[in-house]
Amino acid sequence: MNKKFEFDFLPTGVSLFFSALIILQINPSLHHFLQQYAWQNNPDFLKHHLDYAGGFAEYVSLFFSGFLITNILGSILILALIAVSTFLLKKILDSINKELVTTGIFVALFPLMIVSFFVDYLFYFSVLVNVVIVLAFLFLQTSFSGRRKLKSVLILPLSILIYYICGGGYFLMFMVSSAMLALSDGGKVIWHRFFICIVLAITVPFFFYYVFFTDSLEQAYFRIFPDVAPMLRYSHKTLIVPLLSVVPFFIFISVFGSRIKFLKIRLANKISMLVSVVLLVSGSYYAVWYFVFDEREKQKAEIEYYAATENWKKVTELAGLIEKYDRMVNFQFNRAICHEGIMLENY
């Protein structure tokens, strides 16, 4: 077992363990219920999703979202995707420099960043699927070690493919990350690849907008969410930008951090660094649990679920726990006491 693996393994393992606990508590089946995911096994449904940039990833996301219907299966699926994305991120950062302290910190905190979005029950599952796809393409790009000409040639087909599969917002995430990777390829700056990435980031969305698709120019460049009802009600869309920006940021820090000696792992202080990272990860998850996760939002989602399944007793119990007035909670509570026949008796 090499020293770098030992340094990364424990903090990342702790991070994924806490992620599993929070995801189970969130209950992904409530995501499935509130957003009403629907996947159809027919050619017309597939054709619809192939008619716009990002449609294919959305189609795949809708298929896998069917597993969110139960808490256990949904939690396993989400945790598996988070684990895969974390592994890919580690490989990408290791391709720049395997001896950086920041790599262990970034890799350990990455699951936290994703989990913190799932506390919102309108956060769309396809965002995670698209992030995994982008990281897979970046990993593919870094896997051609020492083949600089091949990497430069592959940028064009990879950029077109990622744009069609994921859409404009994730395409920009991929292109900016690729540009950052070009700044450190085997310790050298590959300027021509850097400028190719910048040019493609500008021209590819416009080309698809002008020639193939009927989306607006804004959607051609920045589309992140599909135009479905839950996303029209989603009020935290701007918060997704930091999530998509974090991978290029991590790569940028790794590129320039590789030139700073004090950021490299030293055996003399390895144990103290390891303990510090584990404490940082644990403290970060504590902050998410107590300051980001809102039990009232979960209770509201459960009220909607139990009202739909006509479990009126649970509706009245949960509604009594909501102290602040909420229009939909009050509506479901009134339905519950009507169905229970206790409106005139107790209210």
DOKEDREN-640642 format. One line per 5 residues: number of its first residue (from 1); their letters; for each residue x, y, z of N, C-alpha, C. Coordinates in steps of 0.2 Angstrom, whole numbers, plus 5000, padded with zeros to 4 digits. Layout:
NUM = A = X Y Z X Y Z X Y Z ~ ...
This chain:
1 = MNKKF = 5004 4994 5000 5000 5000 5000 5004 5006 5000 ~ 5004 5011 4995 5008 5016 4995 5006 5022 5000 ~ 5010 5026 5001 5009 5032 5006 5004 5036 5004 ~ 5003 5038 4998 4998 5043 4995 4991 5040 4996 ~ 4991 5033 4995 4984 5030 4996 4982 5030 5003
6 = EFDFL = 4987 5029 5007 4985 5029 5015 4983 5036 5017 ~ 4986 5041 5014 4984 5048 5016 4977 5049 5014 ~ 4975 5047 5008 4969 5049 5005 4963 5044 5008 ~ 4965 5038 5009 4960 5033 5010 4955 5035 5017 ~ 4958 5036 5022 4955 5037 5028 4950 5043 5028
11 = PTGVS = 4952 5049 5026 4948 5055 5026 4942 5054 5021 ~ 4944 5051 5015 4938 5049 5010 4934 5044 5013 ~ 4936 5039 5016 4932 5034 5019 4927 5037 5024 ~ 4930 5041 5028 4926 5045 5033 4920 5049 5030 ~ 4922 5052 5025 4918 5057 5021 4912 5053 5018
16 = LFFSA = 4914 5047 5015 4908 5043 5012 4904 5040 5017 ~ 4907 5038 5023 4903 5035 5028 4897 5041 5030 ~ 4900 5047 5032 4895 5052 5034 4890 5054 5028 ~ 4892 5053 5022 4888 5054 5016 4882 5049 5016 ~ 4884 5043 5018 4879 5038 5018 4874 5039 5024
21 = LIILQ = 4876 5041 5029 4871 5043 5035 4866 5048 5033 ~ 4869 5053 5030 4865 5059 5029 4860 5057 5023 ~ 4862 5054 5018 4858 5052 5012 4852 5047 5015 ~ 4853 5043 5019 4848 5039 5022 4843 5043 5026 ~ 4846 5048 5030 4841 5052 5034 4837 5057 5029
26 = INPSL = 4840 5059 5024 4836 5063 5019 4830 5059 5016 ~ 4832 5053 5014 4827 5048 5011 4825 5050 5004 ~ 4829 5047 4999 4829 5049 4992 4822 5047 4989 ~ 4818 5043 4993 4811 5041 4990 4807 5047 4990 ~ 4808 5052 4995 4804 5058 4995 4806 5063 4989
31 = HHFLQ = 4812 5062 4986 4814 5066 4980 4810 5063 4974 ~ 4810 5056 4974 4806 5053 4969 4799 5055 4969 ~ 4796 5055 4975 4789 5057 4975 4788 5064 4973 ~ 4791 5069 4976 4790 5076 4975 4791 5078 4968 ~ 4796 5075 4964 4798 5077 4958 4795 5073 4952
36 = QYAWQ = 4792 5067 4954 4788 5063 4950 4792 5061 4943 ~ 4798 5058 4945 4802 5056 4939 4798 5051 4935 ~ 4799 5051 4928 4795 5047 4924 4799 5045 4918 ~ 4800 5038 4917 4804 5036 4912 4800 5031 4908 ~ 4800 5031 4901 4796 5027 4897 4800 5023 4892
41 = NNPDF = 4798 5017 4891 4802 5012 4887 4799 5012 4880 ~ 4799 5018 4877 4797 5018 4870 4801 5022 4865 ~ 4801 5021 4859 4806 5025 4854 4804 5033 4854 ~ 4798 5035 4855 4796 5042 4855 4799 5045 4861 ~ 4799 5042 4867 4802 5045 4873 4810 5046 4872
46 = LKHHL = 4813 5041 4869 4820 5042 4868 4821 5047 4862 ~ 4818 5047 4857 4819 5052 4852 4818 5059 4854 ~ 4813 5060 4859 4812 5067 4861 4818 5069 4865 ~ 4822 5065 4869 4828 5067 4873 4834 5067 4868 ~ 4834 5064 4862 4839 5065 4858 4839 5071 4853
51 = DYAGG = 4834 5075 4854 4833 5081 4850 4835 5087 4853 ~ 4839 5087 4858 4842 5093 4861 4848 5091 4865 ~ 4853 5096 4866 4859 5095 4869 4857 5094 4876 ~ 4860 5088 4879 4859 5086 4886 4854 5081 4887 ~ 4850 5080 4882 4844 5075 4882 4846 5068 4884
56 = FAEYV = 4852 5066 4881 4854 5059 4882 4855 5058 4890 ~ 4859 5062 4893 4861 5062 4900 4854 5062 4904 ~ 4849 5066 4902 4843 5067 4905 4839 5060 4905 ~ 4839 5057 4899 4836 5051 4898 4839 5045 4902 ~ 4846 5045 4903 4849 5040 4907 4847 5041 4914
61 = SLFFS = 4847 5048 4916 4845 5050 4923 4838 5048 4925 ~ 4834 5049 4920 4827 5047 4922 4826 5039 4923 ~ 4830 5035 4919 4830 5028 4920 4832 5026 4927 ~ 4838 5029 4929 4841 5027 4935 4837 5030 4941 ~ 4834 5035 4940 4830 5038 4945 4824 5034 4948
66 = GFLIT = 4822 5029 4944 4817 5024 4946 4819 5020 4952 ~ 4826 5020 4953 4828 5016 4959 4827 5020 4965 ~ 4826 5027 4965 4825 5031 4970 4818 5030 4974 ~ 4814 5026 4971 4808 5025 4974 4808 5022 4981 ~ 4813 5019 4983 4814 5016 4990 4820 5020 4993
71 = NILGS = 4820 5020 4999 4825 5024 5003 4832 5020 5002 ~ 4832 5013 5003 4838 5009 5003 4841 5009 4996 ~ 4837 5008 4991 4840 5008 4984 4842 5014 4982 ~ 4838 5020 4983 4840 5026 4982 4846 5029 4985 ~ 4847 5027 4991 4853 5029 4995 4859 5025 4992
76 = ILILA = 4859 5019 4990 4864 5015 4987 4866 5018 4981 ~ 4861 5020 4977 4863 5023 4970 4866 5029 4971 ~ 4864 5034 4975 4867 5040 4976 4874 5040 4978 ~ 4875 5036 4984 4881 5035 4987 4886 5032 4982 ~ 4884 5027 4977 4888 5024 4972 4891 5029 4967
81 = LIAVS = 4886 5033 4965 4888 5039 4960 4893 5044 4964 ~ 4892 5045 4970 4896 5050 4973 4903 5047 4974 ~ 4903 5040 4976 4910 5037 4976 4913 5036 4970 ~ 4910 5035 4964 4913 5035 4958 4916 5042 4956 ~ 4912 5047 4957 4914 5054 4955 4920 5056 4960
86 = TFLLK = 4920 5054 4966 4926 5055 4970 4932 5051 4968 ~ 4931 5045 4966 4937 5041 4963 4940 5044 4957 ~ 4935 5047 4952 4938 5050 4946 4941 5056 4948 ~ 4938 5060 4952 4942 5067 4954 4949 5065 4957 ~ 4949 5060 4961 4956 5059 4964 4961 5057 4958
91 = KILDS = 4959 5053 4953 4963 5051 4948 4965 5057 4944 ~ 4960 5061 4943 4962 5067 4939 4967 5072 4942 ~ 4966 5073 4949 4971 5077 4953 4978 5074 4953 ~ 4978 5067 4954 4984 5063 4954 4988 5064 4948 ~ 4984 5065 4942 4988 5065 4936 4992 5072 4936
96 = INKEL = 4990 5076 4940 4994 5083 4940 5000 5082 4945 ~ 4998 5080 4951 5004 5079 4956 5001 5074 4961 ~ 5005 5069 4963 5002 5064 4968 5004 5066 4975 ~ 5008 5071 4976 5011 5072 4982 5008 5079 4986 ~ 5002 5081 4983 4999 5087 4986 4995 5086 4992
101 = VTTGI = 4995 5090 4997 4991 5089 5003 4984 5091 5001 ~ 4983 5096 4996 4977 5098 4994 4972 5093 4991 ~ 4976 5088 4987 4972 5083 4984 4968 5079 4989 ~ 4971 5077 4995 4967 5073 5000 4962 5077 5003 ~ 4963 5084 5004 4957 5088 5006 4952 5089 5001
106 = FVALF = 4953 5090 4995 4948 5091 4990 4944 5085 4989 ~ 4947 5079 4989 4944 5073 4987 4939 5071 4993 ~ 4942 5072 4999 4938 5071 5005 4931 5075 5006 ~ 4932 5082 5004 4927 5086 5004 4922 5086 4999 ~ 4924 5083 4993 4919 5083 4987 4913 5080 4988
111 = PLMIV = 4912 5074 4992 4906 5071 4993 4901 5075 4997 ~ 4904 5079 5002 4900 5083 5006 4897 5089 5002 ~ 4900 5091 4997 4898 5096 4993 4891 5094 4989 ~ 4892 5088 4987 4886 5085 4983 4880 5083 4988 ~ 4882 5080 4993 4877 5078 4998 4873 5085 5001
116 = SFFVD = 4877 5090 5001 4873 5096 5004 4868 5099 4999 ~ 4868 5097 4993 4863 5099 4988 4857 5094 4989 ~ 4858 5088 4991 4852 5083 4991 4848 5085 4997 ~ 4850 5089 5002 4845 5091 5007 4839 5095 5005 ~ 4840 5098 4999 4834 5101 4995 4831 5096 4991
121 = YLFYF = 4824 5095 4993 4820 5089 4990 4818 5091 4982 ~ 4820 5097 4980 4819 5098 4973 4825 5098 4969 ~ 4831 5096 4972 4837 5096 4969 4837 5090 4964 ~ 4839 5091 4957 4837 5086 4952 4843 5081 4952 ~ 4841 5075 4951 4846 5069 4951 4850 5070 4945
126 = SVLVN = 4848 5072 4940 4852 5072 4934 4859 5076 4934 ~ 4859 5081 4939 4865 5085 4940 4871 5081 4942 ~ 4869 5076 4947 4874 5071 4949 4877 5067 4943 ~ 4872 5064 4939 4874 5060 4934 4878 5064 4929 ~ 4876 5070 4927 4880 5074 4923 4887 5075 4925
131 = VVIVL = 4888 5077 4932 4894 5078 4935 4899 5072 4934 ~ 4896 5066 4935 4900 5059 4934 4902 5059 4927 ~ 4898 5060 4922 4900 5059 4915 4905 5064 4913 ~ 4905 5070 4916 4910 5075 4914 4917 5073 4917 ~ 4917 5070 4924 4923 5068 4927 4926 5062 4923
136 = AFLFL = 4921 5058 4921 4923 5052 4917 4927 5054 4910 ~ 4925 5059 4907 4928 5062 4901 4934 5065 4903 ~ 4935 5069 4908 4941 5072 4910 4946 5066 4912 ~ 4944 5061 4915 4948 5055 4917 4951 5052 4911 ~ 4947 5051 4906 4949 5048 4899 4954 5052 4896
141 = QTSFS = 4953 5059 4897 4958 5063 4894 4965 5063 4897 ~ 4965 5062 4904 4971 5062 4908 4974 5055 4907 ~ 4971 5050 4905 4973 5043 4905 4978 5042 4899 ~ 4979 5047 4894 4984 5046 4889 4990 5049 4891 ~ 4993 5046 4896 4999 5049 4899 5005 5050 4894
146 = GRRKL = 5008 5056 4893 5013 5057 4889 5012 5058 4881 ~ 5005 5057 4880 5003 5057 4873 5000 5064 4871 ~ 5004 5069 4871 5002 5076 4871 4998 5078 4864 ~ 5001 5075 4859 4998 5077 4852 4991 5073 4852 ~ 4990 5067 4855 4984 5063 4855 4979 5067 4859
151 = KSVLI = 4981 5070 4865 4976 5073 4869 4974 5080 4865 ~ 4978 5083 4862 4976 5089 4858 4971 5087 4853 ~ 4972 5082 4849 4968 5080 4844 4961 5078 4847 ~ 4961 5074 4852 4955 5072 4855 4950 5077 4858 ~ 4953 5083 4859 4949 5088 4862 4943 5090 4858
156 = LPLSI = 4943 5090 4852 4937 5092 4848 4932 5087 4848 ~ 4933 5080 4846 4928 5075 4847 4925 5075 4854 ~ 4929 5075 4859 4927 5074 4866 4922 5080 4868 ~ 4924 5086 4865 4920 5092 4867 4913 5092 4864 ~ 4913 5090 4857 4907 5089 4854 4902 5083 4857
161 = LIYYI = 4906 5078 4859 4902 5073 4862 4899 5075 4869 ~ 4903 5078 4873 4901 5080 4880 4895 5085 4879 ~ 4896 5090 4874 4891 5095 4873 4884 5091 4871 ~ 4884 5087 4867 4878 5083 4865 4875 5079 4871 ~ 4879 5076 4874 4877 5071 4880 4874 5075 4886
166 = CGGGY = 4878 5080 4888 4876 5084 4894 4873 5090 4893 ~ 4875 5094 4888 4872 5101 4887 4877 5106 4889 ~ 4875 5113 4888 4879 5118 4888 4883 5119 4895 ~ 4879 5119 4901 4883 5121 4907 4888 5116 4909 ~ 4887 5109 4908 4892 5104 4909 4897 5104 4904
171 = FLMFM = 4896 5106 4898 4901 5107 4893 4906 5112 4895 ~ 4904 5118 4898 4908 5123 4900 4912 5121 4906 ~ 4909 5117 4910 4913 5114 4916 4919 5109 4913 ~ 4917 5105 4908 4922 5101 4905 4928 5105 4901 ~ 4926 5110 4897 4931 5114 4894 4935 5118 4898
176 = VSSAM = 4933 5121 4903 4937 5125 4908 4942 5120 4912 ~ 4939 5114 4914 4944 5110 4917 4949 5107 4912 ~ 4947 5106 4906 4952 5104 4901 4958 5109 4900 ~ 4955 5115 4900 4960 5121 4899 4965 5121 4905 ~ 4962 5120 4911 4966 5120 4917 4971 5114 4917
181 = LALSD = 4969 5108 4914 4974 5103 4914 4979 5104 4909 ~ 4978 5108 4904 4983 5109 4899 4989 5114 4901 ~ 4987 5117 4907 4992 5121 4910 4998 5117 4914 ~ 4996 5110 4915 5001 5106 4918 5001 5099 4915 ~ 5004 5098 4910 5004 5091 4907 5011 5088 4907
186 = GGKVI = 5012 5084 4912 5019 5082 4913 5024 5087 4915 ~ 5021 5092 4919 5025 5098 4921 5026 5103 4916 ~ 5023 5103 4910 5024 5108 4905 5017 5111 4903 ~ 5017 5117 4901 5011 5121 4899 5010 5120 4892 ~ 5005 5117 4890 5003 5116 4883 4999 5121 4881
191 = WHRFF = 5002 5127 4878 4998 5133 4877 4993 5132 4871 ~ 4995 5128 4866 4990 5127 4860 4984 5124 4862 ~ 4985 5119 4867 4979 5115 4869 4974 5120 4873 ~ 4978 5124 4877 4974 5128 4882 4969 5133 4877 ~ 4972 5136 4872 4969 5140 4868 4963 5137 4863
196 = ICIVL = 4965 5130 4862 4960 5126 4858 4954 5125 4863 ~ 4955 5124 4869 4949 5123 4874 4945 5130 4874 ~ 4948 5135 4874 4945 5142 4875 4941 5143 4869 ~ 4944 5142 4863 4940 5143 4857 4934 5138 4856 ~ 4935 5132 4858 4929 5127 4857 4924 5129 4862
201 = AITVP = 4926 5131 4868 4921 5133 4873 4916 5138 4870 ~ 4919 5143 4866 4915 5148 4863 4911 5146 4857 ~ 4914 5142 4853 4911 5141 4846 4906 5135 4846 ~ 4908 5129 4850 4904 5123 4849 4896 5124 4851 ~ 4895 5128 4857 4888 5129 4858 4884 5133 4853
206 = FFFYY = 4888 5138 4850 4885 5143 4845 4884 5139 4839 ~ 4888 5134 4837 4887 5130 4831 4881 5126 4832 ~ 4880 5122 4837 4874 5118 4838 4868 5122 4838 ~ 4868 5128 4841 4863 5133 4842 4861 5135 4835 ~ 4866 5137 4831 4864 5139 4824 4862 5134 4819
211 = VFFTD = 4865 5128 4820 4864 5123 4814 4859 5117 4816 ~ 4859 5115 4823 4855 5109 4824 4849 5110 4829 ~ 4850 5114 4834 4844 5114 4839 4841 5120 4839 ~ 4835 5120 4842 4830 5126 4843 4831 5130 4849 ~ 4835 5128 4854 4836 5131 4860 4838 5138 4860
216 = SLEQA = 4836 5142 4865 4839 5149 4865 4846 5149 4865 ~ 4849 5155 4864 4857 5155 4864 4859 5155 4871 ~ 4855 5157 4876 4857 5157 4883 4857 5149 4885 ~ 4852 5145 4883 4852 5138 4885 4857 5134 4881 ~ 4859 5137 4875 4864 5133 4872 4871 5133 4875
221 = YFRIF = 4872 5139 4879 4878 5139 4883 4878 5137 4890 ~ 4872 5138 4893 4872 5138 4900 4866 5133 4903 ~ 4863 5129 4899 4858 5124 4901 4861 5119 4906 ~ 4858 5119 4912 4860 5114 4917 4854 5109 4919 ~ 4848 5112 4919 4842 5109 4921 4837 5108 4915
226 = PDVAP = 4834 5102 4915 4829 5101 4910 4823 5106 4911 ~ 4818 5107 4906 4812 5111 4907 4807 5107 4910 ~ 4807 5105 4916 4802 5101 4919 4799 5104 4925 ~ 4793 5102 4927 4790 5106 4933 4794 5107 4939 ~ 4797 5102 4942 4801 5103 4948 4806 5108 4947
231 = MLRYS = 4810 5108 4941 4815 5113 4940 4812 5120 4939 ~ 4806 5121 4937 4803 5127 4936 4802 5130 4943 ~ 4801 5126 4948 4800 5128 4955 4806 5128 4959 ~ 4812 5126 4957 4818 5126 4960 4821 5133 4961 ~ 4822 5135 4967 4823 5142 4969 4831 5143 4970
236 = HKTLI = 4835 5138 4970 4842 5138 4971 4846 5137 4965 ~ 4844 5139 4959 4848 5137 4953 4855 5140 4953 ~ 4856 5146 4956 4862 5149 4955 4867 5145 4960 ~ 4865 5142 4965 4869 5138 4969 4873 5132 4966 ~ 4870 5130 4960 4873 5124 4956 4879 5127 4953
241 = VPLLS = 4880 5133 4951 4886 5136 4948 4892 5134 4952 ~ 4892 5135 4959 4898 5133 4963 4900 5126 4962 ~ 4895 5122 4962 4896 5114 4962 4899 5113 4955 ~ 4897 5116 4950 4900 5114 4943 4907 5118 4942 ~ 4908 5123 4946 4915 5127 4946 4920 5123 4950
246 = VVPFF = 4918 5119 4955 4923 5117 4960 4928 5112 4957 ~ 4926 5108 4952 4931 5104 4949 4937 5108 4945 ~ 4935 5113 4941 4940 5117 4938 4944 5121 4943 ~ 4941 5123 4948 4945 5126 4954 4950 5121 4957 ~ 4948 5115 4959 4952 5110 4962 4958 5109 4957
251 = IFISV = 4957 5108 4950 4962 5107 4946 4967 5113 4945 ~ 4964 5119 4945 4968 5125 4945 4973 5126 4951 ~ 4970 5124 4957 4974 5124 4963 4979 5119 4963 ~ 4978 5113 4960 4983 5108 4960 4988 5109 4955 ~ 4987 5113 4950 4992 5115 4945 4997 5119 4948
256 = FGSRI = 4994 5125 4951 4999 5130 4954 5001 5128 4961 ~ 4998 5123 4964 5000 5121 4971 5006 5116 4970 ~ 5007 5113 4964 5012 5108 4963 5019 5112 4963 ~ 5019 5118 4962 5025 5122 4962 5027 5125 4969 ~ 5022 5124 4974 5023 5126 4981 5025 5121 4985
261 = KFLKI = 5031 5121 4988 5034 5115 4992 5030 5114 4998 ~ 5028 5119 5002 5024 5117 5008 5018 5113 5007 ~ 5015 5113 5001 5009 5109 5000 5010 5102 4998 ~ 5016 5100 4998 5018 5093 4997 5018 5089 5003 ~ 5016 5083 5003 5016 5078 5009 5023 5077 5011
266 = RLANK = 5024 5077 5018 5030 5075 5021 5029 5070 5026 ~ 5033 5065 5026 5032 5059 5030 5032 5061 5038 ~ 5036 5067 5039 5037 5069 5046 5031 5071 5049 ~ 5027 5075 5045 5020 5077 5048 5014 5074 5045 ~ 5015 5068 5042 5010 5065 5039 5004 5063 5044
271 = ISMLV = 5005 5061 5050 5000 5059 5054 4996 5065 5056 ~ 4999 5071 5058 4996 5077 5060 4992 5080 5054 ~ 4994 5079 5048 4990 5081 5042 4984 5077 5042 ~ 4985 5070 5043 4979 5065 5042 4974 5067 5047 ~ 4976 5068 5053 4971 5069 5059 4967 5076 5057
276 = SVVLL = 4971 5081 5055 4968 5087 5053 4963 5087 5048 ~ 4964 5083 5043 4959 5082 5037 4953 5078 5039 ~ 4954 5073 5043 4948 5069 5046 4944 5074 5050 ~ 4947 5078 5055 4943 5083 5059 4940 5088 5055 ~ 4943 5090 5049 4940 5095 5045 4934 5092 5041
281 = VSGSY = 4935 5086 5039 4929 5082 5036 4923 5081 5041 ~ 4925 5079 5047 4920 5078 5052 4916 5084 5054 ~ 4920 5090 5055 4917 5096 5056 4913 5099 5051 ~ 4915 5097 5045 4911 5100 5039 4904 5096 5039 ~ 4904 5090 5040 4898 5086 5040 4893 5088 5046
286 = YAVWY = 4896 5089 5051 4892 5092 5057 4889 5098 5055 ~ 4893 5103 5052 4890 5109 5049 4884 5108 5045 ~ 4885 5103 5040 4879 5102 5035 4873 5099 5039 ~ 4874 5095 5044 4869 5091 5047 4865 5096 5051 ~ 4868 5101 5054 4865 5106 5059 4863 5112 5056
291 = FVFDE = 4866 5114 5051 4865 5121 5048 4862 5121 5041 ~ 4863 5115 5037 4860 5115 5030 4854 5111 5030 ~ 4854 5105 5033 4849 5100 5033 4843 5103 5037 ~ 4837 5104 5035 4831 5107 5038 4826 5101 5039 ~ 4825 5099 5045 4820 5094 5047 4813 5096 5045
296 = REKQK = 4812 5102 5045 4805 5104 5043 4803 5103 5036 ~ 4809 5104 5032 4808 5103 5024 4806 5095 5023 ~ 4810 5091 5027 4808 5084 5026 4801 5082 5029 ~ 4799 5085 5034 4792 5084 5037 4787 5087 5032 ~ 4788 5092 5028 4784 5095 5023 4783 5090 5018
301 = AEIEY = 4789 5087 5016 4789 5082 5010 4785 5076 5012 ~ 4786 5074 5019 4783 5068 5021 4775 5069 5022 ~ 4773 5075 5023 4766 5077 5023 4763 5076 5016 ~ 4766 5078 5011 4764 5077 5004 4763 5070 5003 ~ 4768 5066 5005 4769 5059 5003 4763 5055 5006
306 = YAATE = 4762 5057 5013 4757 5053 5017 4750 5055 5014 ~ 4749 5062 5012 4743 5064 5010 4741 5060 5003 ~ 4746 5059 4999 4745 5056 4993 4743 5048 4994 ~ 4746 5046 4999 4744 5038 5001 4739 5038 5005 ~ 4735 5043 5007 4729 5043 5011 4731 5041 5018
311 = NWKKV = 4737 5042 5021 4738 5040 5028 4737 5047 5032 ~ 4731 5048 5033 4729 5054 5036 4731 5055 5043 ~ 4732 5050 5047 4734 5050 5054 4741 5053 5054 ~ 4746 5051 5050 4752 5053 5049 4753 5060 5047 ~ 4748 5062 5043 4748 5069 5041 4746 5074 5046
316 = TELAG = 4741 5072 5051 4740 5076 5056 4745 5076 5061 ~ 4749 5071 5062 4754 5071 5067 4760 5075 5065 ~ 4762 5075 5058 4767 5078 5056 4766 5086 5055 ~ 4759 5087 5053 4757 5094 5053 4758 5098 5060 ~ 4757 5094 5065 4757 5097 5072 4764 5099 5074
321 = LIEKY = 4769 5096 5070 4776 5098 5072 4779 5104 5068 ~ 4775 5106 5063 4777 5112 5059 4774 5118 5063 ~ 4779 5122 5066 4776 5128 5069 4775 5134 5065 ~ 4779 5135 5060 4778 5141 5056 4772 5139 5050 ~ 4768 5144 5049 4762 5143 5044 4765 5142 5037
326 = DRMVN = 4762 5136 5034 4764 5135 5027 4757 5133 5024 ~ 4756 5136 5018 4750 5135 5014 4749 5128 5013 ~ 4753 5125 5010 4752 5118 5008 4751 5113 5014 ~ 4755 5114 5019 4754 5110 5025 4747 5111 5028 ~ 4745 5117 5028 4738 5119 5031 4733 5116 5026
331 = FQFNR = 4734 5116 5020 4729 5113 5015 4729 5105 5016 ~ 4734 5102 5017 4734 5094 5018 4732 5093 5025 ~ 4733 5097 5030 4730 5096 5036 4723 5096 5036 ~ 4720 5101 5033 4713 5102 5032 4710 5096 5029 ~ 4713 5093 5024 4711 5087 5020 4711 5081 5025
336 = AICHE = 4716 5081 5029 4717 5075 5034 4711 5075 5039 ~ 4710 5081 5042 4705 5081 5047 4698 5080 5044 ~ 4697 5082 5038 4690 5080 5035 4689 5073 5034 ~ 4695 5070 5031 4694 5062 5030 4694 5058 5036 ~ 4697 5061 5042 4697 5057 5048 4690 5059 5052
341 = GIMLE = 4686 5064 5049 4680 5065 5053 4681 5068 5059 ~ 4686 5072 5061 4687 5075 5067 4687 5083 5067 ~ 4685 5086 5061 4685 5093 5060 4681 5096 5065 ~ 4674 5094 5066 4669 5097 5071 4671 5095 5078 ~ 4674 5089 5079 4675 5087 5086 4681 5091 5089
346 = NY = 4686 5092 5086 4692 5095 5089 4695 5102 5086 ~ 4692 5104 5081 4694 5110 5077 4689 5115 5076
